[in-house]
Structures are given as structure tokens and as C-alpha cells.
């Protein structure tokens, strides 16, 4: 690439101050692939100079027998660049050359982007044939019967569902395998990593706007996936050792030196295999700003939170029995900082037992979702109710108001949460100003509360979560983008945080943060991308004096690591501690300090 007339951002090398779109046709003509492929519809799409550079980079590593990672920022058109590369492979193939035919090619995507990939292929390259591998009936198709298709498109969910799907893909033997949102392959111990690595292919490409998410070892896992012959298990082990080395934090000089060495090693390793461009370097985009809204806690919420926090900090195996379920104390602590109705405090055991007795007498088996009125099923129903939260039991009271409505929580009491109150304040303000918001939460249970809240306030909304059928996701996105009278789109961070284009919104509300800061970055970039005409604002709603503040600070450090490795100034390396591990240490220190203060005051 060093001898190409354009740099990686698509700008002329001789004129670094010139915008990439002003790159002269004479310079472009000197590139190995000087024009966009003929199979791409020129009336619909024209590759930008940095995208043409991306096509040339993929062509370069492909011709030299290397796989790679296209790590452009979200919103720079990685999908379009991949379609251009597939079109280039198909369009330049010479049947008389004796070379391997460059199809079928496998593309694996998250369910949330599946329909978008279909749409983009249809728009940009309608002559590229697609075989959609989705649903159980596709397993009955012989892989040999799809060899003439240029692309086989499927989802991670499809592959993880049944072993037969993996066997089908292995029988397909795709020419190239492309993995959208490839940071899902950061853990070599997961089934999806092991399964997809067993799919034989000539060439692999990972798409990820965030190749560095939590630590450098995850980046090495991705490199090992795309280039298993270069990064063997032995090599991988030695590379991990480099990043596992620890020094004492008090030894500032050695710690800084090790951090610099690690980052230098990471950059050296990444360079040949990763192409990464930032939006600020190649586009004139709307501005993006961020701010935090700090809120207090409801008295009941504080009581629940303090109890869970106390149990969380007690060494495992020594805590006394509690009414609050804490099979995953960290998640319980995170939920307690969000809303007290995610727990059962209003519905006592006695109330729940009485509710079950009434429902058992008044309702049918179908209404109760049980097989029969056998006594053992009543016991199971009671156990199920005892495991539910106040809000879940409220929904039962709402469904059967005649029988158990008298046990319900106070009307609209779910709005008592300061977080919910702040959300409503923001949304009502946006309705007046014409702004539109994407609201992200990582919890399905929180989504239920937010749906009930918006519905009760007559605020129209769209929503997309893990429960949303794949076939319903794209229509829901279109509904929001096409209807300016809908001010809110509710999304779970996992299902709606990647791959979607939601530039109709200009406000991003992170109702609760992810432990992985890159997931929140991706979520915010659903609106901050090509096509956005308004400035974008990201708002985090953080409950004061809770773990949420610690999570925020730890996530900032994680993002500094990513910026440092990717070549920006600032940042520091770390040993890959999880957010939970970091926060627990800080909470223990705070707890110890509070104990010392109390002892001094006695």
C-alpha cells in the first residue's frame, strides 16, 4: 500500500490537506482496482475514495494469500465495501484461467442485520445471486445444489442452533467466509468460535468497528481466527504471554514501560492484517457529544441495593440466606441500580400464595399455561411466581384484574424510579423540539418496564429486542425511520446495538451501561453515521452512589486502551481485568474506608 497514490483514508499522498472526495481521477486510475466493479449498479451507488481504497486493500491481501479484518468505524459502509469485493471477484473471474472459481462465498451476520444485507445486495449489486440459509427447511438442501450461488447468507443464531447447520456449512466449502460484527469471535473457548473455525475456506474476512473491546488478548483471538496458519496455538500462547506479564502498579516506571511495549507489540501485529479508518478522518459528519445525567434512588430501591451490595462483597459461601435471589450477584447489583421493581418486595410470600390460590380456582389450564390442575402443577406455579419480580407479577395482576387486581402495585408506580422519571423528562422535551431518541438497555425486563411506561403516557414507540423475530426486525426499523411522529425506539443493546442504520434519531439514551464499553459505542453509532444531518447527543442515565459510576469510570479506561492501540494519543494498557473485577475491588476499598471512618467516629 505504501506505493499507492492514495493513503488509507482515500486522500492523495501528495496533498494531505485535500479532502478524500477531491482525489483526482488521474490518481485513482493508478490504483490496482481503479474503478468500482461493473456488477455494482452505478445509478444507485458510487464508491467513495476511501471505500475504493478498502476494495483495493481486500484485493491486495486476497491476492497475496492473507486474510484480514476490515475495522472501519461504524457508519463508513463496510457492507458496501464487502459487496464491492464480492462483485470484483465474480466480475473479474476468467473461466479459462484455470483458477479456482471464487464462489460460493459465505457471509455470517447477526440476526439484526440479516434483512439489511439482503436489501443492500439487492440495491447495490442485483446480479449477485444470494442463497438465504435460514430456517430448518434449508438443511434439506444439498450444499452441492447451491454451488452456483455467489453468496450464501446466514446468521450466527442459525449456526449455533443445531449441529446439522455446521455440517451443512462444512459441506459447502465456501471460497471466502466473511463474518459481520466479527468481535463476536473474540473468545476462542466459545462454541461459535470453534464451529466457524472448522468451516473450510480459502479466505476469511472479519468486519468489526471495534476489534479491541476489553483487552489485547481478545484481539489476538480474532487474529488467530482469520489467520490460523500464522497464529498457531503455540504462537498464540507465546503472544498471550507478552500481554499477560504483570508488574506492580506502584512501580510506575516499569508499568509505563510495559504498557508502551504492549501497545507497540499490538500495533506491529495488527498492521498487516487490519484496515481501520475513522469517521473523523474521511467524512464530514455531524458532531457527536456526550453527557451524563446523574439521578438519585427511590427509598425502596436504596434498601434493595444496599442489601445486594452487602451480600456481593461478602466472600462466597459465607452469606446468610436472603429473600432476594442472587444466583448472579453482579447482575443483581446492576439491576438494583436501575429499578426496585426488578425485584420482589411488594409481593410478599403470603400475597403470592394467596394470588396462586385464587388463580388456581378461577382460571383454566390454558390461562395458567399448565398441563393440568394436578397438585404438583400448582406447586410449580407457586415456585414460578415466587421467582418473579414485582413488575412481572404486576403484569399478571393486569391480565387478571378481576381476580388478583387488588394485590397489584400502585398504578404507574414503576414511574417512581428516578431513572424512569428522567427518561420521561428527556423524551417529553424531545417531543417539543422535534428530536427523536434511541433508548438502549441491556435487560429485557427493563424493556418491559419502559414499554409499560411509554404506553401509559401515550408516547408512541418502536421496539427491538432479542424476542423480536428476525422477520419483524427490518419492518420495525423502517417504521421508525419513515414515521417522524414516533419519538422513541426502544432497543436492547445486544439485539439492536450493531449493524442498524437509525439516522432518523439524533438522541441516544443509554438507560443502563454495558460492561463492555464498545457495545455502547456501537449503540451510539446507530445514529451517528452516513446520512445523519443533525448533531447527535449521547446521554447516559447514571444512578449516583452506585456501581454504575464505577462501571462508567472503568469503561472510560477500556476505551482509552482501544484508542491507544489503534494509534491515538493517550490511554494506558491493562491486564484484561473484567469490569466486574475492577468495580468489586473499588467497592471493597470504599467499604473498608467507610468502616475506618465509622470506627474513628465511635
C-alpha positions as CSV (number, residue, x, y, z in Angstrom):
1,X,0.0,0.0,0.0
2,X,2.9,2.3,0.6
3,X,3.4,2.9,-3.2
4,X,-0.3,3.6,-3.9
5,X,-1.2,7.2,-4.8
6,X,-3.8,7.3,-2.0
7,X,-3.4,6.8,1.7
8,X,-5.6,4.5,3.7
9,X,-8.1,7.3,4.1
10,X,-8.5,7.8,0.4
11,X,-6.6,11.1,0.2
12,X,-3.8,11.9,-2.3
13,X,-0.5,11.2,-0.7
14,X,1.0,14.4,-2.2
15,X,-1.7,16.6,-0.7
16,X,-2.6,15.5,2.8
17,X,-4.9,18.5,3.3
18,X,-7.1,17.7,0.4
19,X,-10.5,16.0,1.2
20,X,-10.7,12.4,0.0
21,X,-13.6,13.1,-2.3
22,X,-11.4,15.6,-4.2
23,X,-8.9,12.9,-5.1
24,X,-8.2,13.3,-8.9
25,X,-9.3,10.7,-11.4
26,X,-5.7,10.6,-12.5
27,X,-4.6,9.3,-9.1
28,X,-7.5,6.9,-8.8
29,X,-6.6,5.4,-12.2
30,X,-3.2,4.4,-10.8
31,X,-4.8,2.1,-8.2
32,X,-4.7,-1.7,-8.9
33,X,-8.5,-1.6,-9.0
34,X,-9.2,1.9,-10.4
35,X,-13.0,1.8,-10.6
36,X,-15.9,0.2,-8.8
37,X,-16.9,-3.2,-10.2
38,X,-19.2,-3.3,-13.2
39,X,-21.6,-5.6,-11.3
40,X,-22.4,-2.7,-8.9
41,X,-25.3,-0.5,-10.0
42,X,-23.6,2.8,-10.8
43,X,-27.1,4.5,-10.8
44,X,-27.5,3.6,-7.1
45,X,-24.1,3.7,-5.6
46,X,-20.8,5.3,-6.2
47,X,-17.9,4.2,-4.1
48,X,-16.2,7.0,-2.1
49,X,-12.4,7.2,-2.4
50,X,-11.8,5.6,1.0
51,X,-14.2,2.8,0.1
52,X,-12.4,2.2,-3.2
53,X,-9.2,2.1,-1.2
54,X,-10.9,-0.6,1.0
55,X,-11.7,-2.6,-2.1
56,X,-8.1,-2.4,-3.2
57,X,-6.9,-3.4,0.3
58,X,-9.1,-6.5,0.3
59,X,-7.9,-7.4,-3.2
60,X,-4.3,-6.9,-2.2
61,X,-4.4,-9.2,0.9
62,X,-6.5,-11.7,-1.0
63,X,-4.1,-11.9,-4.0
64,X,-1.2,-12.4,-1.5
65,X,-2.9,-15.2,0.4
66,X,-3.7,-13.4,3.6
67,X,-7.0,-12.9,5.4
68,X,-7.8,-9.8,7.3
69,X,-10.0,-7.5,9.4
70,X,-11.9,-4.6,8.0
71,X,-12.2,-2.4,11.1
72,X,-13.6,0.9,9.8
73,X,-15.7,2.9,12.2
74,X,-19.4,2.1,12.2
75,X,-21.2,4.0,9.5
76,X,-18.4,4.0,6.9
77,X,-20.0,1.4,4.7
78,X,-18.3,-1.9,5.5
79,X,-21.3,-3.7,4.0
80,X,-20.9,-1.7,0.7
81,X,-17.2,-2.4,0.6
82,X,-17.7,-6.2,1.0
83,X,-20.4,-6.2,-1.7
84,X,-17.9,-4.3,-4.0
85,X,-15.2,-7.0,-3.3
86,X,-17.6,-9.9,-4.0
87,X,-18.6,-8.1,-7.2
88,X,-15.0,-7.7,-8.1
89,X,-14.2,-11.4,-7.5
90,X,-17.2,-12.5,-9.6
91,X,-16.8,-9.9,-12.3
92,X,-13.1,-10.5,-13.0
93,X,-13.2,-14.3,-12.9
94,X,-11.9,-15.9,-16.1
95,X,-13.2,-19.4,-16.6
96,X,-10.3,-20.2,-18.9
97,X,-7.7,-19.1,-16.4
98,X,-7.6,-22.5,-14.6
99,X,-8.1,-20.7,-11.3
100,X,-10.5,-21.7,-8.6
101,X,-14.0,-20.3,-9.1
102,X,-14.4,-17.6,-6.4
103,X,-17.9,-18.6,-5.2
104,X,-20.0,-19.6,-3.4
105,X,-19.0,-17.2,-0.6
106,X,-20.3,-17.4,2.9
107,X,-21.4,-14.3,4.9
108,X,-22.4,-14.8,8.5
109,X,-24.2,-11.9,10.2
110,X,-26.1,-11.1,13.4
111,X,-29.9,-11.6,13.1
112,X,-30.5,-7.8,13.4
113,X,-28.5,-7.1,10.2
114,X,-29.7,-10.1,8.2
115,X,-32.5,-8.2,6.3
116,X,-30.3,-5.2,5.8
117,X,-27.6,-7.4,4.0
118,X,-30.4,-8.8,1.7
119,X,-31.6,-5.2,0.9
120,X,-28.1,-3.9,0.3
121,X,-27.1,-6.7,-2.1
122,X,-30.4,-6.1,-4.0
123,X,-29.7,-2.4,-4.3
124,X,-26.0,-2.3,-4.9
125,X,-25.4,-5.5,-6.9
126,X,-28.7,-7.0,-8.0
127,X,-26.9,-9.5,-10.3
128,X,-25.0,-11.1,-7.4
129,X,-27.1,-14.2,-6.5
130,X,-28.0,-14.9,-2.9
131,X,-28.9,-18.2,-1.2
132,X,-30.6,-17.4,2.1
133,X,-29.7,-20.1,4.6
134,X,-32.4,-19.5,7.3
135,X,-34.8,-21.9,8.9
136,X,-34.8,-25.7,9.3
137,X,-36.0,-26.4,5.8
138,X,-32.7,-25.2,4.3
139,X,-30.9,-28.1,5.9
140,X,-32.6,-30.3,3.4
141,X,-30.9,-28.6,0.5
142,X,-27.8,-30.4,-0.6
143,X,-24.7,-28.0,-0.4
144,X,-23.8,-29.2,-3.9
145,X,-27.1,-27.6,-5.2
146,X,-26.0,-24.1,-4.1
147,X,-22.6,-24.1,-5.7
148,X,-23.7,-21.7,-8.4
149,X,-24.9,-19.0,-6.0
150,X,-22.4,-16.2,-5.5
151,X,-23.2,-15.7,-1.8
152,X,-24.7,-17.9,1.0
153,X,-26.1,-15.6,3.7
154,X,-26.8,-16.9,7.2
155,X,-26.8,-15.7,10.8
156,X,-24.8,-16.6,13.9
157,X,-28.0,-17.7,15.6
158,X,-28.7,-20.2,12.8
159,X,-25.3,-21.7,13.1
160,X,-25.4,-22.0,16.9
161,X,-28.8,-23.6,16.9
162,X,-28.1,-27.1,15.5
163,X,-25.0,-29.2,14.7
164,X,-26.6,-30.0,11.3
165,X,-26.1,-26.4,10.3
166,X,-22.4,-26.5,10.9
167,X,-22.2,-29.8,9.0
168,X,-24.0,-28.2,6.1
169,X,-21.6,-25.2,6.0
170,X,-18.6,-27.6,6.2
171,X,-20.1,-29.4,3.1
172,X,-20.5,-26.1,1.3
173,X,-16.7,-25.4,1.4
174,X,-17.1,-21.7,0.6
175,X,-14.4,-19.8,-1.3
176,X,-14.5,-16.9,1.1
177,X,-16.0,-16.6,4.6
178,X,-17.0,-13.2,5.8
179,X,-18.1,-12.5,9.4
180,X,-20.0,-9.3,10.2
181,X,-19.6,-7.9,13.7
182,X,-16.7,-10.3,14.0
183,X,-15.8,-9.2,17.5
184,X,-18.3,-12.0,18.5
185,X,-15.3,-14.2,17.7
186,X,-13.1,-12.7,20.4
187,X,-13.3,-15.7,22.7
188,X,-11.6,-18.9,21.4
189,X,-13.4,-21.0,24.0
190,X,-16.9,-20.3,22.7
191,X,-18.8,-22.8,20.6
192,X,-19.4,-20.3,17.7
193,X,-15.6,-19.6,17.5
194,X,-14.7,-23.3,17.4
195,X,-17.5,-24.2,15.0
196,X,-16.8,-21.4,12.4
197,X,-13.1,-22.1,12.6
198,X,-13.9,-25.6,11.3
199,X,-15.6,-24.3,8.2
200,X,-13.0,-24.9,5.4
201,X,-12.4,-21.8,3.2
202,X,-9.8,-20.2,1.0
203,X,-10.1,-16.7,2.6
204,X,-11.5,-15.1,5.7
205,X,-12.6,-11.5,6.4
206,X,-13.9,-10.2,9.7
207,X,-15.9,-6.9,9.9
208,X,-15.7,-5.1,13.2
209,X,-15.7,-1.5,14.1
210,X,-14.3,-2.4,17.5
211,X,-11.6,-5.1,17.2
212,X,-10.2,-4.0,20.6
213,X,-13.0,-4.4,23.1
214,X,-11.8,-5.4,26.5
215,X,-8.2,-6.4,26.2
216,X,-5.4,-7.1,23.8
217,X,-5.7,-10.9,24.2
218,X,-9.2,-10.7,22.6
219,X,-7.6,-9.0,19.6
220,X,-5.1,-11.9,19.3
221,X,-8.0,-14.3,19.4
222,X,-9.6,-12.6,16.4
223,X,-6.2,-12.6,14.5
224,X,-5.8,-16.3,15.3
225,X,-9.3,-16.9,13.8
226,X,-8.6,-15.1,10.5
227,X,-5.0,-16.4,10.1
228,X,-4.8,-19.8,11.9
229,X,-1.7,-20.9,10.0
230,X,0.2,-17.7,11.0
231,X,-1.1,-17.6,14.6
232,X,-1.0,-21.2,15.6
233,X,-1.9,-22.3,19.2
234,X,1.8,-22.3,20.1
235,X,2.4,-18.9,18.6
236,X,-0.8,-17.7,20.2
237,X,0.3,-18.9,23.6
238,X,3.6,-17.0,23.3
239,X,1.8,-13.8,22.2
240,X,-0.6,-14.1,25.1
241,X,2.4,-14.3,27.4
242,X,3.5,-10.9,26.3
243,X,0.3,-9.4,27.3
244,X,-0.2,-11.5,30.5
245,X,3.1,-10.1,32.0
246,X,2.3,-8.1,35.1
247,X,4.1,-5.5,37.2
248,X,3.2,-3.9,40.4
249,X,1.2,-0.7,39.9
250,X,3.4,1.0,42.5
251,X,6.4,0.6,40.1
252,X,5.3,3.4,37.9
253,X,8.3,3.4,35.6
254,X,8.1,-0.3,34.9
255,X,4.3,-0.2,34.5
256,X,4.6,2.7,31.9
257,X,7.4,0.9,30.1
258,X,5.4,-2.4,29.9
259,X,2.3,-0.5,28.7
260,X,4.3,1.2,25.9
261,X,5.8,-2.2,24.9
262,X,2.5,-3.9,24.9
263,X,0.8,-1.3,22.7
264,X,3.8,-1.2,20.4
265,X,3.6,-5.0,20.0
266,X,-0.1,-4.8,19.3
267,X,0.3,-2.2,16.6
268,X,3.1,-4.2,15.0
269,X,0.9,-7.4,15.0
270,X,-2.2,-5.6,13.7
271,X,-0.7,-3.6,10.8
272,X,-0.5,-6.2,8.0
273,X,-3.9,-7.6,8.7
274,X,-6.2,-4.7,9.7
275,X,-7.5,-1.8,7.8
276,X,-9.1,0.8,10.0
277,X,-10.4,4.3,9.2
278,X,-12.1,6.7,11.5
279,X,-15.2,8.7,10.5
280,X,-13.4,12.0,11.5
281,X,-10.6,11.3,9.0
282,X,-12.7,10.5,6.0
283,X,-16.1,12.2,6.4
284,X,-17.8,15.5,7.1
285,X,-20.1,14.1,9.8
286,X,-22.4,15.8,12.2
287,X,-20.9,16.4,15.6
288,X,-21.4,13.9,18.4
289,X,-21.4,15.0,22.1
290,X,-21.8,13.0,25.3
291,X,-23.1,13.8,28.8
292,X,-24.2,12.1,31.9
293,X,-27.5,12.6,33.7
294,X,-27.0,11.7,37.4
295,X,-30.1,10.6,39.3
296,X,-30.9,9.6,42.9
297,X,-32.6,6.4,44.2
298,X,-36.1,5.6,45.4
299,X,-36.1,4.6,49.2
300,X,-37.1,1.1,48.4
301,X,-34.5,0.9,45.7
302,X,-31.8,2.0,48.1
303,X,-32.8,-0.6,50.6
304,X,-32.7,-3.3,47.9
305,X,-29.4,-2.1,46.5
306,X,-27.7,-1.9,49.9
307,X,-28.7,-5.4,50.8
308,X,-27.4,-6.8,47.5
309,X,-24.2,-4.8,47.7
310,X,-23.6,-6.2,51.2
311,X,-24.1,-9.7,50.1
312,X,-22.0,-9.1,47.0
313,X,-19.0,-8.0,49.0
314,X,-19.2,-10.9,51.4
315,X,-16.8,-13.8,50.5
316,X,-18.6,-16.6,48.6
317,X,-20.1,-19.3,50.9
318,X,-20.4,-17.1,54.0
319,X,-23.5,-15.1,53.1
320,X,-26.7,-15.7,55.0
321,X,-30.0,-16.6,53.3
322,X,-31.8,-13.6,51.7
323,X,-35.2,-13.1,50.3
324,X,-33.6,-11.6,47.2
325,X,-32.4,-14.1,44.6
326,X,-28.8,-13.6,43.8
327,X,-27.7,-16.5,41.5
328,X,-25.7,-13.9,39.7
329,X,-24.9,-11.2,42.3
330,X,-23.2,-8.9,39.8
331,X,-26.2,-8.8,37.5
332,X,-28.5,-8.4,40.6
333,X,-26.4,-5.4,41.7
334,X,-26.6,-3.9,38.2
335,X,-30.4,-4.3,38.2
336,X,-30.8,-2.9,41.7
337,X,-29.1,0.3,40.5
338,X,-31.8,0.6,37.8
339,X,-35.2,-0.1,39.3
340,X,-36.5,-1.7,42.5
341,X,-39.4,-3.4,40.7
342,X,-36.9,-5.7,39.1
343,X,-37.1,-7.5,42.5
344,X,-39.9,-8.8,44.6
345,X,-40.5,-6.5,47.6
346,X,-44.2,-5.5,47.3
347,X,-45.5,-9.0,46.7
348,X,-44.7,-10.9,49.9
349,X,-44.7,-14.7,50.0
350,X,-48.1,-14.6,51.7
351,X,-49.6,-12.4,48.9
352,X,-48.1,-14.6,46.2
353,X,-49.5,-17.7,47.8
354,X,-53.0,-16.1,48.0
355,X,-52.8,-15.0,44.4
356,X,-51.9,-18.5,43.2
357,X,-54.8,-20.0,45.3
358,X,-57.3,-17.6,43.6
359,X,-55.9,-18.1,40.1
360,X,-56.0,-21.9,40.6
361,X,-59.7,-21.8,41.4
362,X,-60.7,-19.2,38.8
363,X,-58.6,-19.9,35.7
364,X,-58.3,-22.6,33.2
365,X,-55.1,-24.7,32.5
366,X,-54.6,-22.7,29.2
367,X,-54.8,-19.4,31.0
368,X,-52.2,-20.5,33.6
369,X,-50.0,-22.2,30.9
370,X,-50.1,-25.5,32.8
371,X,-50.8,-29.1,31.7
372,X,-53.4,-29.9,34.3
373,X,-54.8,-29.0,37.6
374,X,-52.8,-31.6,39.4
375,X,-51.4,-30.6,42.8
376,X,-47.8,-30.8,41.6
377,X,-48.5,-28.2,38.9
378,X,-49.9,-25.9,41.5
379,X,-46.7,-26.2,43.4
380,X,-44.7,-25.5,40.3
381,X,-46.9,-22.4,39.6
382,X,-46.2,-21.1,43.1
383,X,-42.5,-21.6,42.7
384,X,-42.6,-19.8,39.4
385,X,-44.5,-16.8,41.0
386,X,-42.1,-16.7,43.9
387,X,-39.2,-16.3,41.5
388,X,-40.8,-13.3,39.7
389,X,-40.2,-9.6,40.2
390,X,-42.7,-7.1,41.3
391,X,-43.1,-5.9,37.8
392,X,-43.6,-9.4,36.4
393,X,-46.3,-10.0,39.0
394,X,-47.9,-6.7,38.2
395,X,-48.3,-7.9,34.6
396,X,-50.2,-10.9,36.0
397,X,-52.4,-8.6,38.0
398,X,-53.0,-6.6,34.9
399,X,-54.0,-9.7,32.9
400,X,-56.4,-10.9,35.6
401,X,-57.7,-7.7,37.3
402,X,-61.0,-9.2,38.4
403,X,-59.3,-12.0,40.4
404,X,-56.0,-10.6,41.7
405,X,-56.0,-6.9,40.8
406,X,-56.4,-6.0,44.4
407,X,-52.8,-7.3,45.1
408,X,-51.2,-5.1,42.4
409,X,-48.7,-2.3,43.0
410,X,-49.9,1.2,42.9
411,X,-50.9,2.5,39.5
412,X,-47.9,3.7,37.5
413,X,-45.6,3.2,40.5
414,X,-43.0,2.0,38.0
415,X,-42.5,5.6,37.2
416,X,-41.3,6.2,40.7
417,X,-37.8,5.2,39.6
418,X,-35.6,8.3,39.2
419,X,-34.2,6.7,36.1
420,X,-37.6,6.3,34.5
421,X,-38.6,9.8,35.6
422,X,-35.5,11.3,33.9
423,X,-36.2,9.3,30.7
424,X,-39.7,10.7,30.6
425,X,-38.4,14.2,31.2
426,X,-36.0,13.8,28.3
427,X,-38.5,12.3,25.9
428,X,-41.2,14.9,26.6
429,X,-38.6,17.6,25.9
430,X,-37.6,15.9,22.6
431,X,-41.3,15.7,21.5
432,X,-41.5,19.5,21.9
433,X,-38.2,20.1,20.0
434,X,-38.7,17.5,17.2
435,X,-35.8,15.4,18.4
436,X,-36.0,11.6,18.3
437,X,-34.3,9.1,20.6
438,X,-32.9,5.6,20.6
439,X,-33.2,4.2,24.1
440,X,-30.8,1.3,24.9
441,X,-31.0,-1.2,27.8
442,X,-29.2,-4.5,28.1
443,X,-32.1,-6.1,30.1
444,X,-35.3,-7.5,28.6
445,X,-37.0,-6.9,32.0
446,X,-36.1,-3.3,31.8
447,X,-37.5,-3.1,28.3
448,X,-40.9,-4.4,29.7
449,X,-40.9,-1.5,32.3
450,X,-40.1,1.0,29.6
451,X,-42.8,-0.3,27.3
452,X,-45.4,0.0,30.0
453,X,-44.2,3.4,30.9
454,X,-44.4,4.8,27.4
455,X,-47.7,3.1,26.7
456,X,-49.2,4.6,29.9
457,X,-48.0,8.1,28.9
458,X,-49.4,7.7,25.4
459,X,-46.0,8.1,23.9
460,X,-45.7,6.1,20.6
461,X,-42.6,3.9,20.2
462,X,-41.0,1.1,18.3
463,X,-39.0,-1.6,19.9
464,X,-36.5,-4.3,19.0
465,X,-35.1,-6.9,21.4
466,X,-33.9,-10.5,21.5
467,X,-37.6,-11.5,21.5
468,X,-38.2,-9.8,18.1
469,X,-38.5,-12.3,15.3
470,X,-35.8,-11.8,12.6
471,X,-38.6,-11.3,10.0
472,X,-40.1,-8.5,12.1
473,X,-36.9,-6.5,12.7
474,X,-36.4,-4.8,9.4
475,X,-40.1,-3.7,9.2
476,X,-39.8,-2.2,12.7
477,X,-36.7,-0.3,11.7
478,X,-38.4,1.0,8.5
479,X,-41.4,2.0,10.6
480,X,-39.3,4.2,12.8
481,X,-37.2,5.7,10.0
482,X,-40.3,6.5,7.9
483,X,-42.5,7.9,10.7
484,X,-41.4,11.2,12.3
485,X,-44.3,11.0,14.7
486,X,-42.7,8.2,16.6
487,X,-40.2,9.9,19.0
488,X,-38.7,6.8,20.7
489,X,-37.1,3.5,19.6
490,X,-36.5,1.0,22.5
491,X,-33.7,-1.4,21.8
492,X,-31.7,-4.0,23.8
493,X,-28.0,-3.3,23.5
494,X,-27.4,-6.9,22.4
495,X,-30.0,-7.1,19.7
496,X,-30.1,-3.5,18.4
497,X,-26.7,-2.2,19.2
498,X,-24.9,-3.4,16.0
499,X,-25.3,-3.1,12.3
500,X,-28.5,-1.0,12.2
501,X,-29.0,2.4,10.4
502,X,-31.2,4.6,12.5
503,X,-30.2,8.1,11.4
504,X,-33.8,9.3,11.9
505,X,-32.8,9.7,15.6
506,X,-30.4,12.2,16.9
507,X,-30.5,11.4,20.6
508,X,-29.1,8.3,22.2
509,X,-30.1,7.4,25.7
510,X,-28.1,4.7,27.4
511,X,-30.6,3.8,30.1
512,X,-28.0,1.4,31.6
513,X,-24.5,0.8,30.5
514,X,-22.9,-2.4,29.2
515,X,-19.9,-4.0,30.9
516,X,-18.3,-3.8,27.5
517,X,-17.9,-0.1,26.6
518,X,-17.6,-0.9,22.9
519,X,-21.2,-2.2,22.9
520,X,-22.3,1.2,24.0
521,X,-20.1,2.9,21.4
522,X,-21.7,0.7,18.7
523,X,-25.1,1.5,20.0
524,X,-24.5,5.3,19.8
525,X,-23.2,4.9,16.3
526,X,-26.6,3.6,15.1
527,X,-27.5,7.3,14.6
528,X,-24.0,8.8,14.2
529,X,-23.2,7.6,10.7
530,X,-23.5,8.4,7.0
531,X,-26.9,10.1,6.3
532,X,-27.2,11.9,9.7
533,X,-27.9,15.5,9.1
534,X,-28.3,16.6,12.8
535,X,-25.8,16.7,15.6
536,X,-26.0,13.6,17.8
537,X,-26.1,13.7,21.6
538,X,-25.4,10.6,23.8
539,X,-26.9,10.7,27.3
540,X,-26.1,8.2,30.0
541,X,-28.5,8.0,32.9
542,X,-26.4,7.0,35.9
543,X,-27.7,6.4,39.4
544,X,-25.5,8.2,41.9
545,X,-23.6,6.4,44.7
546,X,-24.0,3.0,43.0
547,X,-21.9,0.6,40.9
548,X,-23.0,2.5,37.8
549,X,-20.5,5.3,38.4
550,X,-17.7,2.7,38.9
551,X,-18.7,1.0,35.7
552,X,-18.6,4.2,33.8
553,X,-15.1,5.1,35.0
554,X,-13.8,1.6,34.2
555,X,-15.4,1.7,30.7
556,X,-13.6,5.0,30.1
557,X,-10.3,3.3,30.8
558,X,-11.2,0.4,28.4
559,X,-11.9,2.9,25.6
560,X,-8.6,4.6,26.3
561,X,-6.9,1.3,25.8
562,X,-8.6,0.8,22.4
563,X,-7.7,4.4,21.3
564,X,-4.0,3.8,22.4
565,X,-3.7,0.5,20.5
566,X,-5.4,1.9,17.4
567,X,-2.9,4.7,17.2
568,X,-4.3,7.7,19.0
569,X,-2.6,9.6,21.8
570,X,-3.3,8.9,25.4
571,X,-4.6,5.8,27.0
572,X,-2.9,3.1,29.0
573,X,-2.8,-0.7,28.8
574,X,-4.1,-3.1,31.4
575,X,-4.0,-6.7,32.2
576,X,-7.5,-7.6,30.9
577,X,-9.5,-7.4,34.2
578,X,-13.2,-7.5,33.6
579,X,-15.3,-4.5,34.5
580,X,-16.8,-6.5,37.4
581,X,-13.4,-7.4,38.8
582,X,-12.3,-3.8,38.7
583,X,-15.6,-2.5,40.3
584,X,-15.6,-5.1,43.0
585,X,-12.1,-4.1,44.1
586,X,-13.1,-0.4,44.2
587,X,-16.2,-1.3,46.2
588,X,-14.2,-3.3,48.7
589,X,-11.8,-0.4,49.1
590,X,-14.8,2.1,49.6
591,X,-16.4,-0.3,52.1
592,X,-13.2,-0.6,54.1
593,X,-12.7,3.2,54.1
594,X,-16.3,3.7,55.4
595,X,-15.6,1.2,58.1
596,X,-12.5,3.1,59.2
597,X,-14.4,6.4,59.3
598,X,-17.1,4.8,61.5
599,X,-14.5,3.3,63.8
600,X,-12.9,6.8,64.2
601,X,-16.2,8.4,65.0
602,X,-17.1,5.9,67.8
